[in-house]
Amino acid sequence: MSVKKAVIPVAGFATRFLPACKSIPKCMLTIVDKPIIQYLVDEAVESGIEEILLIVGRKKEIIKDYFSEDKELEDFLMERGKESFIPQIKNLSGKAKITFMEQDGGAKGLGHAIYQAKDFVGNEPFAIMYGDVIMQGKKPCLKEIIEKHEELGSSIIGVEEVEWKDVPKYGNVSGEKVGDRLYKVEKMQEKPKVEETKSNLAISDRHVLMPDLFKFLETTKPGKGGEIQVTDAYNSMVSTKEGVYAYKYESTRFDSGDKLGFVKAAIDETLRRPEMRDDLVKFIKSLNI
């Protein structure tokens, strides 16, 4: 089956971005002139996704308002002769159907958040996109993952190589290389010590999962931090007939949930805008770093 649904958890507290995220959901922080969540929605639509479930938490109304029509603003722009701005605030969903679900019971981990999507997903493969990571590449990163899923008919976890010293910062995948950029997963670990793994493949933020995931999430007990870790459920799927594969995508990842990553994402996006690129390059050169 083709992948037409995506789940995006955006219910975290975003402690790394306090005090800004005391009143603003992290996914609504802007990179140049678009909130982070808009980049994810655009990527999903460009990858063929038709339905998106946003799993929201506190301050959810800000996200809902963003994706709602604003007739008052449109009328204001018309009255002021600024009609050219109207396309920027219409069809922000990219014509995908966006629905919202509040995470039941507060912050209990990503595994718990994703389990809330069981009824939305039904009995078909679906995509998971984590709500603070922007991917840039020749092809949408999620599309890369979906194409591998369609080729193999199995769950696909997006991964990237990291420096060995950074292994403990990420979920980790070890397995056998079975193709170009493709691995058959043998084991997943949540932020292992370097000596606890034989791989420097970090679990990234674009996945396509078979619906069996929910069966495993039902029996997954809380792990590190007292939270239900989705990695533990993935591990249980490794031994199934279909198994789990890891694909080292070609896109560049910007972790906008990290302060430095956020700045890098903003610089990269600015350099992609012809009307801003030259002035930014000139400014950077003037710093004589």
C-alpha positions as CSV (number, residue, x, y, z in Angstrom):
1,M,0.0,0.0,0.0
2,S,1.2,3.5,-0.7
3,V,1.8,5.7,2.3
4,K,-0.8,8.5,2.5
5,K,-0.9,9.3,6.2
6,A,1.7,11.0,8.5
7,V,1.9,11.5,12.2
8,I,3.8,14.4,13.6
9,P,4.2,14.6,17.4
10,V,4.5,18.3,18.6
11,A,3.5,18.0,22.2
12,G,6.8,18.5,24.0
13,F,7.7,21.2,26.5
14,A,10.8,22.4,24.6
15,T,12.8,23.2,27.7
16,R,15.9,24.0,25.5
17,F,14.1,27.0,24.1
18,L,12.9,28.6,27.3
19,P,11.8,31.3,27.9
20,A,10.5,31.6,24.3
21,C,8.6,28.3,24.4
22,K,6.9,29.2,27.7
23,S,4.2,30.7,25.5
24,I,4.9,29.4,22.0
25,P,5.0,25.8,20.9
26,K,8.5,24.9,19.6
27,C,7.1,23.8,16.3
28,M,5.8,27.4,15.8
29,L,9.2,29.0,16.1
30,T,10.0,30.6,12.7
31,I,12.9,29.8,10.4
32,V,13.1,33.1,8.3
33,D,9.4,33.5,7.7
34,K,7.8,30.1,8.2
35,P,7.3,28.2,11.4
36,I,9.1,24.8,11.7
37,I,5.9,22.9,11.4
38,Q,5.2,24.4,8.0
39,Y,8.5,22.9,6.6
40,L,7.4,19.5,7.8
41,V,3.9,19.8,6.3
42,D,5.3,21.0,3.0
43,E,7.8,18.0,3.0
44,A,4.9,15.6,3.7
45,V,2.7,16.9,0.9
46,E,5.6,16.9,-1.5
47,S,6.2,13.2,-0.6
48,G,2.6,12.2,-1.4
49,I,1.0,12.4,2.0
50,E,-2.7,13.3,2.0
51,E,-3.6,13.2,5.7
52,I,-1.6,14.5,8.6
53,L,-2.3,14.0,12.3
54,L,-0.6,16.6,14.6
55,I,-0.4,15.3,18.2
56,V,-0.5,18.5,20.2
57,G,0.0,19.4,23.8
58,R,-0.3,22.7,25.8
59,K,-0.6,25.8,23.7
60,K,-2.3,23.7,21.0
61,E,-4.6,26.6,20.0
62,I,-1.7,28.5,18.5
63,I,-1.0,25.6,16.1
64,K,-4.7,25.2,15.3
65,D,-5.1,28.9,14.6
66,Y,-2.2,28.9,12.3
67,F,-3.7,26.2,10.0
68,S,-7.2,27.8,10.1
69,E,-8.5,30.3,7.6
70,D,-8.3,34.0,8.6
71,K,-10.9,35.9,6.6
72,E,-10.3,39.1,8.7
73,L,-6.6,39.1,7.7
74,E,-7.4,38.4,4.1
75,D,-9.9,41.3,4.0
76,F,-7.3,43.6,5.6
77,L,-4.8,42.7,2.9
78,M,-7.3,43.3,0.2
79,E,-8.3,46.7,1.6
80,R,-4.6,47.8,1.8
81,G,-3.8,46.6,-1.7
82,K,-1.6,43.8,-0.5
83,E,-3.3,41.0,-2.3
84,S,0.1,39.5,-3.2
85,F,0.4,38.3,0.4
86,I,-2.8,36.3,0.4
87,P,-1.4,33.2,-1.2
88,Q,1.1,33.0,1.6
89,I,-1.7,32.5,4.2
90,K,-4.0,30.4,2.2
91,N,-3.7,26.6,1.9
92,L,-1.0,26.3,4.5
93,S,-1.8,22.6,4.8
94,G,-0.7,22.2,1.2
95,K,-4.2,20.8,0.6
96,A,-3.5,17.8,2.9
97,K,-6.2,17.1,5.5
98,I,-4.8,18.1,8.9
99,T,-6.4,16.9,12.1
100,F,-5.3,17.5,15.7
101,M,-5.2,15.2,18.7
102,E,-4.2,16.2,22.2
103,Q,-1.8,13.8,23.8
104,D,-3.7,12.0,26.5
105,G,-2.2,12.1,30.0
106,G,0.6,14.5,29.4
107,A,4.2,13.9,28.4
108,K,4.8,10.2,28.7
109,G,7.2,9.8,25.9
110,L,7.2,9.5,22.1
111,G,5.9,6.0,22.2
112,H,2.9,7.1,24.1
113,A,2.3,10.0,21.8
114,I,2.4,7.9,18.7
115,Y,0.1,5.3,20.2
116,Q,-2.6,8.0,20.2
117,A,-2.6,7.8,16.4
118,K,-3.8,4.1,16.3
119,D,-7.3,4.9,15.1
120,F,-6.1,7.6,12.7
121,V,-3.7,5.2,11.0
122,G,-5.9,2.1,10.8
123,N,-4.4,-0.9,9.1
124,E,-2.0,0.7,6.7
125,P,1.7,1.8,6.7
126,F,2.2,5.4,7.8
127,A,4.9,8.0,8.2
128,I,6.3,9.5,11.4
129,M,7.9,12.9,11.2
130,Y,9.4,14.4,14.4
131,G,8.3,18.0,14.9
132,D,11.5,20.0,15.2
133,V,13.8,18.7,12.5
134,I,14.0,20.3,9.0
135,M,15.4,18.2,6.1
136,Q,16.9,19.8,3.0
137,G,17.8,17.9,-0.2
138,K,17.3,17.4,-3.9
139,K,14.3,15.1,-3.0
140,P,12.1,15.4,0.1
141,C,13.6,13.2,2.8
142,L,10.3,11.5,3.6
143,K,9.9,10.6,-0.1
144,E,13.3,8.9,0.0
145,I,12.0,6.8,3.0
146,I,8.7,6.1,1.4
147,E,10.3,4.9,-1.8
148,K,12.4,2.4,0.1
149,H,9.3,1.2,2.0
150,E,7.5,0.6,-1.3
151,E,10.5,-1.3,-2.6
152,L,10.8,-3.6,0.4
153,G,7.3,-3.7,2.0
154,S,8.8,-3.3,5.4
155,S,9.2,-0.7,8.1
156,I,12.0,1.8,7.3
157,I,13.9,3.9,9.8
158,G,15.8,6.9,8.6
159,V,19.4,7.0,9.9
160,E,22.6,9.0,9.5
161,E,26.2,8.5,10.4
162,V,27.4,10.6,13.3
163,E,30.8,11.0,14.9
164,W,31.6,8.2,17.4
165,K,31.9,10.7,20.2
166,D,28.3,11.8,19.5
167,V,26.8,8.2,19.6
168,P,25.5,8.6,23.1
169,K,23.3,11.6,22.1
170,Y,21.0,9.6,19.8
171,G,19.0,6.4,19.4
172,N,21.3,3.9,17.7
173,V,20.9,1.2,15.0
174,S,23.2,-1.7,14.4
175,G,22.7,-4.2,11.6
176,E,23.9,-5.8,8.4
177,K,24.4,-3.7,5.3
178,V,22.3,-5.3,2.6
179,G,22.4,-2.6,-0.2
180,D,23.4,0.9,-1.1
181,R,22.7,3.0,2.1
182,L,20.4,0.2,3.3
183,Y,20.8,-2.0,6.5
184,K,18.8,-4.9,7.9
185,V,18.3,-3.8,11.6
186,E,19.5,-6.2,14.2
187,K,19.3,-4.0,17.3
188,M,18.2,-0.6,18.4
189,Q,19.4,1.2,21.5
190,E,18.4,4.4,23.2
191,K,21.5,6.6,23.6
192,P,24.0,3.9,24.3
193,K,27.6,4.4,25.4
194,V,30.2,4.1,22.7
195,E,31.4,0.7,24.0
196,E,27.8,-0.6,24.1
197,T,27.3,-0.6,20.3
198,K,29.2,-1.5,17.1
199,S,27.5,1.1,15.0
200,N,27.6,4.9,14.6
201,L,24.2,5.0,12.8
202,A,21.9,7.4,14.6
203,I,18.1,7.1,14.4
204,S,16.8,10.2,12.7
205,D,13.5,11.8,12.3
206,R,11.7,10.4,9.2
207,H,10.3,6.8,9.4
208,V,7.7,4.7,7.7
209,L,6.2,2.1,9.9
210,M,3.9,-0.9,9.4
211,P,0.7,-0.7,11.6
212,D,2.0,-3.7,13.6
213,L,3.9,-1.0,15.6
214,F,0.7,-0.3,17.7
215,K,0.6,-3.9,18.8
216,F,4.1,-3.6,20.2
217,L,3.5,-0.2,21.7
218,E,0.6,-1.7,23.7
219,T,3.0,-3.9,25.6
220,T,6.0,-1.6,25.8
221,K,6.8,-0.6,29.4
222,P,8.3,2.8,30.4
223,G,12.0,3.0,29.9
224,K,14.6,5.8,30.4
225,G,13.1,8.7,32.2
226,G,9.9,6.8,33.0
227,E,8.7,7.4,29.4
228,I,7.5,4.9,26.8
229,Q,10.3,4.8,24.3
230,V,9.3,4.1,20.7
231,T,12.7,2.6,20.1
232,D,11.8,-0.3,22.4
233,A,8.7,-1.0,20.3
234,Y,10.8,-0.8,17.1
235,N,13.2,-3.4,18.7
236,S,10.3,-5.8,19.1
237,M,9.4,-5.4,15.4
238,V,12.9,-6.5,14.4
239,S,12.1,-10.2,14.8
240,T,8.9,-10.1,12.8
241,K,8.7,-11.7,9.3
242,E,9.0,-8.3,7.6
243,G,11.7,-7.1,9.9
244,V,12.9,-3.5,10.1
245,Y,15.3,-1.8,7.7
246,A,17.4,1.4,8.2
247,Y,18.1,3.7,5.3
248,K,20.8,6.3,5.3
249,Y,19.1,9.2,3.5
250,E,20.8,11.7,1.3
251,S,19.1,14.8,2.7
252,T,20.8,17.2,5.1
253,R,19.3,17.3,8.6
254,F,18.9,20.4,10.7
255,D,17.9,19.9,14.3
256,S,15.9,23.0,15.0
257,G,15.1,21.8,18.4
258,D,18.7,22.6,19.3
259,K,19.8,26.2,19.5
260,L,22.8,25.9,17.3
261,G,20.9,23.7,14.9
262,F,18.1,26.3,14.8
263,V,20.6,29.0,13.7
264,K,22.1,26.7,11.1
265,A,18.7,25.9,9.7
266,A,18.0,29.7,9.4
267,I,21.3,30.4,7.7
268,D,20.7,27.5,5.2
269,E,17.2,28.6,4.4
270,T,18.4,32.2,3.9
271,L,21.1,31.1,1.5
272,R,18.4,29.3,-0.5
273,R,16.5,32.6,-1.0
274,P,17.9,34.5,-4.0
275,E,16.6,37.8,-2.7
276,M,18.6,37.4,0.6
277,R,21.5,35.2,-0.3
278,D,24.0,37.8,-1.5
279,D,23.5,40.2,1.4
280,L,23.9,37.4,3.9
281,V,27.1,36.2,2.3
282,K,28.4,39.8,2.3
283,F,27.5,40.2,6.0
284,I,29.3,36.9,6.9
285,K,32.4,37.9,5.0
286,S,32.4,41.2,6.7
287,L,32.8,39.5,10.1
288,N,36.4,38.5,9.3
289,I,35.9,35.3,11.3
